């Protein structure tokens, strides 16, 4: 595992988030009239260029917790609540664009519900809110066995998203990203993830039963689909499909994230998930510097990310 990949992954989340945020909720057709090619401001929240949202804040909260105290679900939950209630690790000092499922979980945590019981478990609570911020846990537990990796990833998902489908999305993502960390090509990483999807989900039968919802991914057909067949809404399955497709059908960090955010709809989150994959694979050194320098609080988030990378490298 290389430092460049770890830092690239975390910063890739924030870059994708910031690129996609100004066109969030716009349709693909609307965006095509003026495609995203650089970091812009505006959008429904009227933000300045380089602003980032809950995707990045929760990713940073998770990374900070893992490097500060190791794996401690109560501490992760505490920092998530600090973000929600106090605007912790936000560029503006205030949380915004909070997903419905995440908000329910935050209120439950505030009222003393245990971390693994906080995330709603109904089938309608399968937004992309745990997938978008799961990367630090993937990096932190990448050296573990398949069994332990998936177990931990599912636990971290449960803090906000408790349904088995959301846990499975995070698990498939983590298996894929771990192969990228090993230096596999995107296609080889995808092939390995497909193979493991048929063998490793014996851990929890409830999770294994959700595989049918991911058939376009685990069939291997996803990279061959046309853009018009790719949906990019907030549903966790759609978001994972869109991110994988954007990454697997491009050959640079820049092309991957721009392809993702120009798909429309939940652009910040699909951009963030794609950016995490592309950042791990291409590395921090291949993220355009002019994008990095436009990020709000760049020095602060780079410092946090460097500390997290040091901790991850020590856990190998």
N, C-alpha and C positions, 0 to 999 in steps of 0.2 A: 504494500500500500504506500503510495507516494503522497508527500505533503502537498504537492501541486494539485493532486486530485481531490484531496479533502477540502482544501481552501477553495478550489474551483467549484466544487459541488455546492458549498454553502453560499458562496458569492453568486453562483449561477441562479440559485433560488431568488435572490434579491434582485438581480438584473432582470430576470424574466418577469417578476412581479412588477417592477417599476416600468418596464416597457409596455406591459399589457394593461396596466391600471387606467391610463387615459381613455382607452377604448372599451372598457368593461361594459357589458350589456349591449354593445352595438352588434348588428348582424354582420355576417361575412360580406354581404352585398354593400352595406354602408361603408365598411372599412376599405373595400376595394376602390372606392372613389378617391380615397386619400390614404394609401397603405402606410403602416408603421415601418419606418426605416431607421428611426433614431429615437432617443428619449425625448418625449414631449410632455407637456403639462395639460391641465384642463380636465376634461372628462366630467362625469357626474358629481365628483367630489371637488372639482375646481382646484386641483393640486398643482404644485409647481413641478417642473421636470426633476426627475430623480427621487420623487416620493415613493414610498413603499407601504404596503398594507399589512393586514393581519397574517398573511402567508409568511412574510419575512419575520414579523415580530414573534410569532409562535415558534418558528424555526430557531430564532436566536435565543428565545427563552429556554427551549429544550437543550440547545448546544451549551448554553451557559450553565444550566443545572448539571449536565453530564460532566463538564470539566471541573466544576466547582466542588461537587459532592459525590460524583459517581452516580450509579443508578439508584435513584431514590424517588419513587413515584409521588410521594407526598410533596417533595420539594419541587418536582416538575409541576404538579397541580398548583402549588403555591405561587410559582412564577407566572403561570397562565392567568391566575386570578389577579395578580398585580398588573398584568397587561390589560386585562378586561376592565378592571375597576379604576386603576391609577394611570393608565397609559404608559406603563413600563415598556422600555425598548420599542418605542414608536418614534418616528421622526418629528411628530407634532406635539407629543405629550398627551395624546388622547387616542383611545382605540376607536376604530371606525370600520364599517363594512363587515360587521361581525355576523357570521353565519348563524342561522336559526338553531341548528343542532348544537353548535358550540356555545351559543348563549344559554341554552337550557342547561348544558353541562356546567358552565361557569356559575350559574345561580345555585345549582345543586351543591357545588363545591363550597360556595360561600356559606351555605346552610349546613355544612358539616358532613355531606355525603362522602363516603370513601372514594378515592380516585378511580378505582376499577369499577365502581358502581355509578359513576357520574354520567358517563356517555349514554344517551338514549339508545334503546335496543330495538325499536320498532323499524319495520322495513322502509318506512318513509324517511327515516333519519340516516340516509346514505348519501349525504353530500360529500364533497371532497375535502372537508376540513381537517381530517387526520392525515390523509395522504399528502396534503400540501406541505406539512411540516415534519414529516417522519424521517427525513434524510439524516439528521444527526444521530438518531437511534440506529439507523442502518449502518452508518460509519462506525459507531461505537461498538456494535456487536458483530461486525463483519467477520471477526476472527473466530467466532463461535461456530458450533455445529449448526446444521440446518434446523434441527429441533429447537435448540436454544435461541437462535436468531428469530425464528418465527414466533416462538413463545413470547419473547421480549417485545417484538414489534406489535403483536396483538395486544399486549398489556398497555403499551404506550398509546395505541389507538383508542383503547377503551376509555381513556381519560376524557375524551370528548365524543367519540363515536364507538358505541358498543355493539352495533350490529355485526354479525359474522361477515357480511359482504364487505363492509368497510375494512375489517381486519384482513380479509383475504386480499383486497386491493393493495393494502400496505405490504402484505407479505410477498405477493408477486413482484411488486416494485422492488422490494428489498433484495430478493433473490437475483433480479436482473442487475441492479446497481452493484451488488457484490461481485458479480462476474466482471463488470467494467473495472472495478477496483483492482481485480487480479490482472488486468491488462488484456482481457478478451476483446475481440472486435465486437461492434454492436450486434452483428448477425449471430456470432457465436454465443454472445451473452443471451440473446433472445432465444436461441435454440436450447441452451442449457436451462433457461427458465421454463420453457415449454416442457421439457423432459421432467424437470423436478415438480412441475405442477401436477403431474400424474402420479407422483410417488410420495411426496413429503407431507401431504395434508391429512395424514392419519392422526395427527396430534389432536384434532378436534373434529368430530364428525359433522358438527354444525357448520364449520368453516368449509370442509370438503364439499358439502352439499351445495355450496354457493358457486362452485366452478362453472355450472351451466350458464351463469350470467356473464361469464367472461369468454364465451366460446369464440368470439372473433379474435381474441388475443391468443388463447391457447391452441387454436386450430392452426396457427402459423400463417393465416391469410392476411393479417393486419397490414403488413408493409405493402401489399399489392393492391390495397383498396384505393379508389379514387378519392380525391379531396371532397367531392360532394357527398361521399358516404360517411365522412367523419363528422361526428357531432362533438361539440365542445362546451356543453353546458356544465352545470354544477354537480350533476349526478356522478358519483365516484367512478363508475364504470366508463362513462363517456370521457371523463377527464384523463383517466389512465390510458384509454385508447388513443385519445388525441395527442397526448404527450409522447407515447411510444411511437406513434406514426410519424410525428414531426421529427423526432430524433432519428428514427431508422431510415427515413427517406431523404436525409441531408448528409452533408459531409464536413460541416464546420459548426462551431458554437453559434456563430452569428446567424447562419442560415437556419439552424434548428429553432432558435428562440423566435426569430422573425416569422417563420412559417407558423409557429404555434400561436402567436398573438394575433396574427392576421386571420385566424380561423373565426374569430368573433366570439360573442357570448361571454363565457367566464374567462376572459383573456388573461387576467392577472394570475389566476391559479394555474391554468394550463401552461402559461408562460413560465411560472415558477417551477412546476414539476419537470417540464422539458429542460429548463435551465439547470436543474440539479443533475439530470442525466448527462447533459452535454458538458457541464462543468467538470464532473467526475472524469468523463472520457477524454476531453480535450485539455483539461487542466486550466488552472487559474491563468497561466502564462499565455493562453490563447483566447482569453476574454478581451474584447476590444477595450483598450485603456480609456478611450473617450467616454465609454459608457460607465466604467467604474468610477471615474472622477466626477461624474454628474450625480452619483448617488448621494442623497442627504445623509449626513453623519458617517461619511465614508471611513474616516479614521477610526471612529469608535467601533464600527462593525468589523473593520479589518482587525483591530486589536483583539476583539472577542473571538473572531474566527481563528486567529493565530493561536490563541490560548487553547481553544478547543482542539485544533489540529495537534498540538503538542500532547494533549491528554490522550487522544486517540492513538497516536503513535506509541505511547507508553503502554497501552493495553495489549499490544500485539503479543 
